[in-house]
Amino acid sequence: MASSVRRQLQLQGSPRPAPLTVSMNSSKIKKQLLPNRQKSYPVVIHLKSPDIIHVTPEEFRVLVQRLTGKPAQTTE
C-alpha cells in the first residue's frame, strides 16, 4: 500500500523534489528595542463632547437602529 501512495505522490512521472530545509547559517530576525522609548498609544481628540443618552434595556435596540439609520423592526 505504501508503494501505491508513493506512485500517486509523483508529479507527472518525475520523483518528488527534496523537502525544503533551513540553512544552518540562518538566524531569526528580531526587532531591536530602542532604549528610553516608551510605548505610544493613540490619542483620541473629541471635536465635541460625546452625547450621553440614558435608555432602558428594552429601548436600546430601537435607539441604536434610529441612530444608525436602520428602520426599527417591530416584534409582534
Secondary structure, DSSP 8 states (H G I E B T S, - for coil): -HHHHHHHHSBTTB---------TT---------TT----------SS--------HHHHHHHHHHHHT-------
